[in-house]
Amino acid sequence: METPYPIPISPSKTRVGWIGIGVMGAAMATRLLAAGYSLTIYARSPSKALDLQSKGASLVNSPSELAQTCDVVFTMVGNPSDVRQNVLQKNGLLQGLNPGGVIVDTTSSHPALAREIFAAARAKGCWAVDAPVSGGDIGARDGKLSIFGGGDAEVVKWLSPLFEALGKVTYVGEAGCGQSCKIANQITLVGNMIGVSEGLVFAEQAGLDVKQFVEAVRGGAGGSMAMELFGGRMIERDFRPGGYAEYMVKDLAMCVDVVEEGEDVERIAVLPGAALAMQLFSAMVANGDGKIGSQGIISVIQRLNGK
């Protein structure tokens, strides 16, 4: 078999694999199918793959088998432990991946794990890119995700045709930097989401029409992408998940866990806002709302106000 990298990617020749077909993963995989790529998937629950199969995807029985038949394999799973199981453990992707093959992990995972996977891939003559995404279910559906690429710069550039079907990629540095960028993104996002939530609750308590409030401030300094994406959903109490609230707890926890991974202590930031946000999102999980969308954070603010 020809070595996949650096032969140029094309829909007619590049065989793409996918693991993780939840809300985000299914939408992203659909984008690649629509772009004309041959797609093979692995799913722990094969029945969940029926929609993608109806669109032309093939199904295999293990990550190792998936890797054997693909040039580039994407993962979009829930947690770092899921990434480790699918990539590094017995019958995982690296066991079956051919030399020159590339693993692209779009999961929000741990920077240290991304570095471990990169090293393991290179030891086998393969490549790994950590490329977590931001933009939620709407961005995934519309192909407008922000993609944070970490790893070898030339490999990230080589993957551009695939990334272009999903959104816009920005190369942010060596292995692990994509995940670090996503964590920083989440820290920034939750600050905005909590601000929108508190603004809406205050506006309602003050007797304002909350929809008029949003229209009044959206074009000023108080406006944000978080308001554009989630403000209307918060008002309508539309908490359908683009990303689960429990995953936000996972993401925020990782900005603390870096200390335990032997990182240089001088590089660790003190993040009081992120710590508070983690407590509020943890309250959502404790309230039984871990599986609703992260925009449901407004429900915690409302509870604190007796609503």
Wavefront OBJ file of the C-alpha trace (Angstrom):
o trace
v 0.000 0.000 0.000
v 1.221 3.520 -0.732
v 2.212 5.642 2.235
v -0.693 8.068 2.921
v 1.418 11.032 4.019
v 2.614 13.075 2.090
v 0.592 11.976 -0.962
v -1.950 14.811 -1.489
v -5.397 14.267 -0.017
v -8.273 13.882 -2.446
v -11.854 12.596 -2.107
v -11.212 9.950 -4.759
v -8.106 8.460 -3.127
v -7.982 9.283 0.581
v -9.751 6.756 2.788
v -11.109 8.385 5.933
v -12.103 6.659 9.169
v -14.237 7.985 12.010
v -14.824 7.052 15.651
v -17.411 8.916 17.710
v -20.821 9.625 16.221
v -22.582 11.622 18.887
v -24.102 15.041 18.233
v -20.819 16.604 17.116
v -19.160 13.585 15.554
v -22.136 12.579 13.423
v -22.467 16.103 12.024
v -18.744 16.311 11.235
v -18.697 12.870 9.622
v -21.688 13.870 7.507
v -19.747 16.902 6.268
v -16.938 14.657 5.031
v -19.384 12.345 3.276
v -21.003 15.357 1.612
v -17.547 16.479 0.449
v -17.180 13.185 -1.401
v -14.830 11.283 0.892
v -15.045 7.540 1.396
v -15.882 7.118 5.087
v -15.578 4.059 7.311
v -16.779 4.173 10.906
v -16.468 2.195 14.105
v -19.266 2.465 16.673
v -19.594 0.691 20.008
v -23.350 0.707 19.385
v -23.686 -0.209 15.684
v -27.359 0.816 15.610
v -26.268 4.440 16.056
v -24.412 4.229 12.756
v -27.495 3.535 10.640
v -28.015 7.142 9.556
v -24.400 7.512 8.387
v -24.578 4.135 6.664
v -27.642 5.330 4.768
v -25.484 8.223 3.514
v -22.760 5.894 2.268
v -20.520 5.139 5.236
v -19.177 1.630 5.879
v -19.032 -0.010 9.312
v -16.249 -2.140 10.834
v -15.945 -4.090 14.067
v -12.963 -2.548 15.874
v -10.689 0.509 15.899
v -7.785 -1.683 14.738
v -9.757 -2.901 11.721
v -10.774 0.685 10.976
v -7.137 1.806 10.984
v -6.070 -1.010 8.662
v -8.478 0.181 5.971
v -7.974 3.962 6.288
v -5.333 6.601 5.605
v -6.631 9.210 8.065
v -8.730 8.394 11.128
v -10.650 11.000 13.136
v -11.797 10.540 16.712
v -14.510 12.593 18.421
v -15.277 10.808 21.682
v -16.239 11.866 25.187
v -13.265 11.779 27.505
v -9.483 11.290 27.551
v -10.038 7.718 28.798
v -12.093 7.029 25.643
v -9.306 8.474 23.489
v -6.733 6.263 25.211
v -8.867 3.150 24.781
v -9.570 3.770 21.108
v -6.039 4.783 20.169
v -3.468 3.142 22.429
v -4.951 0.012 23.960
v -5.393 -3.506 22.559
v -7.217 -3.491 19.190
v -6.794 0.292 19.112
v -6.027 2.497 16.147
v -2.247 2.410 16.498
v -2.275 -1.373 16.471
v -3.775 -1.387 12.983
v -2.567 1.891 11.435
v -0.257 1.510 8.429
v 3.037 3.452 8.238
v 2.351 7.000 7.135
v -1.211 6.901 8.443
v -2.528 9.826 10.476
v -4.742 9.965 13.571
v -6.646 13.222 14.107
v -8.165 13.549 17.572
v -10.866 16.227 17.650
v -11.958 15.293 21.185
v -11.418 17.849 23.934
v -8.723 15.873 25.710
v -5.576 16.307 27.800
v -2.419 17.889 26.363
v -0.230 15.229 28.005
v -2.223 12.444 26.344
v -1.900 14.182 22.980
v 1.884 14.227 23.408
v 1.885 10.563 24.396
v -0.143 9.595 21.319
v 2.108 11.684 19.058
v 5.223 9.925 20.380
v 3.626 6.481 20.038
v 2.534 7.255 16.484
v 5.974 8.486 15.436
v 7.576 5.353 16.922
v 5.451 3.363 14.471
v 6.153 5.583 11.486
v 2.730 7.221 11.742
v 1.510 10.694 12.677
v -0.933 12.124 15.205
v -2.569 15.540 15.317
v -4.584 16.927 18.210
v -7.267 19.098 16.630
v -10.088 19.851 19.091
v -12.868 22.071 17.831
v -15.124 24.902 18.951
v -18.474 25.969 17.527
v -20.921 23.447 18.936
v -23.525 21.481 17.051
v -24.430 24.412 14.786
v -20.814 24.929 13.750
v -20.419 21.205 13.130
v -23.567 21.058 11.002
v -22.659 24.130 8.955
v -18.954 23.387 8.556
v -17.952 26.483 10.512
v -15.974 24.986 13.363
v -12.839 26.612 14.734
v -10.178 23.891 14.709
v -7.036 24.101 16.860
v -4.245 22.074 15.247
v -1.353 20.706 17.293
v 1.470 18.459 16.094
v 3.723 18.613 13.049
v 2.975 21.792 11.088
v 3.391 20.125 7.697
v 1.004 17.305 8.587
v -1.613 19.819 9.760
v -1.167 21.666 6.463
v -1.478 18.368 4.548
v -4.796 17.711 6.308
v -6.213 21.070 5.147
v -8.616 19.625 2.534
v -10.308 17.563 5.237
v -10.339 20.400 7.748
v -11.856 22.750 5.154
v -14.951 20.529 5.017
v -15.359 21.017 8.770
v -14.377 24.636 9.346
v -11.200 26.696 9.687
v -8.013 25.255 11.155
v -5.363 27.312 12.917
v -1.998 25.698 13.612
v -1.154 26.514 17.232
v 2.052 24.556 17.889
v 3.594 21.189 18.672
v 1.750 18.124 19.941
v -0.534 19.006 22.865
v -0.869 22.657 21.903
v -4.189 22.031 20.168
v -5.603 20.677 23.419
v -4.114 23.527 25.431
v -5.731 25.995 23.027
v -9.103 24.265 23.451
v -8.827 24.457 27.241
v -8.058 28.182 26.955
v -11.045 28.498 24.617
v -13.309 26.839 27.171
v -12.055 29.094 29.949
v -12.908 32.108 27.789
v -16.254 30.658 26.701
v -17.574 29.827 30.172
v -16.797 33.338 31.385
v -18.934 34.670 28.546
v -21.717 32.119 29.104
v -21.976 32.923 32.789
v -21.998 36.627 31.942
v -24.858 36.130 29.469
v -26.748 34.032 32.026
v -26.390 36.599 34.772
v -27.272 39.452 32.420
v -30.479 37.679 31.378
v -31.456 36.877 34.963
v -30.774 40.435 36.102
v -32.683 41.891 33.131
v -35.710 39.720 33.894
v -35.624 40.599 37.593
v -35.476 44.287 36.640
v -38.636 43.919 34.564
v -36.999 44.142 31.137
v -38.090 42.201 28.098
v -35.126 39.822 27.843
v -35.313 39.589 24.044
v -35.181 43.385 23.810
v -32.258 43.345 26.249
v -30.309 41.023 23.929
v -31.109 43.168 20.893
v -30.023 46.296 22.760
v -26.609 45.017 23.863
v -25.586 42.532 21.171
v -23.887 45.169 19.007
v -21.985 46.754 21.906
v -19.131 45.677 24.128
v -21.489 43.400 26.040
v -22.238 41.366 22.936
v -20.346 38.154 22.241
v -20.381 34.996 20.156
v -21.635 33.237 23.287
v -24.653 35.543 23.284
v -25.233 34.917 19.568
v -25.009 31.142 19.927
v -26.690 30.633 23.278
v -28.671 33.733 24.284
v -31.821 32.752 22.394
v -31.556 29.166 23.585
v -31.254 30.333 27.188
v -34.336 32.531 26.845
v -36.351 29.705 25.296
v -34.903 27.153 27.741
v -33.714 25.143 24.780
v -31.100 23.023 26.491
v -30.622 20.447 23.750
v -26.932 19.582 23.809
v -24.333 20.641 21.326
v -21.886 19.711 24.060
v -22.875 18.158 27.374
v -22.525 20.187 30.568
v -20.575 17.299 32.107
v -17.996 17.652 29.343
v -17.509 21.287 30.306
v -16.638 20.128 33.824
v -14.116 17.735 32.270
v -12.584 20.492 30.142
v -12.285 22.949 33.021
v -10.782 20.282 35.269
v -7.929 19.811 32.817
v -6.619 23.323 33.379
v -5.939 22.189 36.951
v -4.721 18.665 36.165
v -1.666 19.896 34.275
v 0.085 20.274 37.641
v -0.243 16.541 38.182
v 1.339 15.807 34.788
v 4.736 17.127 35.788
v 4.449 20.442 33.974
v 6.674 23.374 34.858
v 4.905 24.981 37.827
v 5.925 28.438 36.590
v 3.714 27.887 33.525
v 0.593 27.176 35.589
v -1.903 30.036 35.670
v -4.072 31.029 38.633
v -7.635 31.009 37.267
v -10.236 32.113 39.839
v -12.931 32.623 37.206
v -12.434 29.158 35.753
v -12.512 27.665 39.243
v -15.855 29.363 39.954
v -17.198 28.285 36.568
v -16.214 24.697 37.290
v -18.175 24.840 40.563
v -21.261 26.183 38.761
v -21.114 23.560 36.014
v -20.477 20.884 38.650
v -23.700 22.079 40.305
v -25.511 21.389 37.017
v -24.207 17.829 37.060
v -25.159 17.435 40.716
v -28.669 18.654 39.852
v -28.961 15.828 37.321
v -28.388 18.105 34.319
v -25.039 16.759 33.146
v -26.477 15.564 29.838
v -28.121 18.843 28.825
v -26.374 21.531 26.814
v -23.854 23.779 28.504
v -26.174 26.760 27.859
v -28.224 25.277 30.698
v -25.797 27.036 33.059
v -28.481 29.727 33.290
v -30.567 27.237 35.279
v -27.958 27.323 38.059
v -28.073 31.128 38.190
v -31.866 30.998 38.229
v -31.855 28.497 41.104
v -29.564 30.787 43.086
v -32.224 33.478 42.568
v -35.082 31.256 43.725
v -36.443 30.495 40.248
l 1 2 3 4 5 6 7 8 9 10 11 12 13 14 15 16 17 18 19 20 21 22 23 24 25 26 27 28 29 30 31 32 33 34 35 36 37 38 39 40 41 42 43 44 45 46 47 48 49 50 51 52 53 54 55 56 57 58 59 60 61 62 63 64 65 66 67 68 69 70 71 72 73 74 75 76 77 78 79 80 81 82 83 84 85 86 87 88 89 90 91 92 93 94 95 96 97 98 99 100 101 102 103 104 105 106 107 108 109 110 111 112 113 114 115 116 117 118 119 120 121 122 123 124 125 126 127 128 129 130 131 132 133 134 135 136 137 138 139 140 141 142 143 144 145 146 147 148 149 150 151 152 153 154 155 156 157 158 159 160 161 162 163 164 165 166 167 168 169 170 171 172 173 174 175 176 177 178 179 180 181 182 183 184 185 186 187 188 189 190 191 192 193 194 195 196 197 198 199 200 201 202 203 204 205 206 207 208 209 210 211 212 213 214 215 216 217 218 219 220 221 222 223 224 225 226 227 228 229 230 231 232 233 234 235 236 237 238 239 240 241 242 243 244 245 246 247 248 249 250 251 252 253 254 255 256 257 258 259 260 261 262 263 264 265 266 267 268 269 270 271 272 273 274 275 276 277 278 279 280 281 282 283 284 285 286 287 288 289 290 291 292 293 294 295 296 297 298 299 300 301 302 303 304 305 306 307
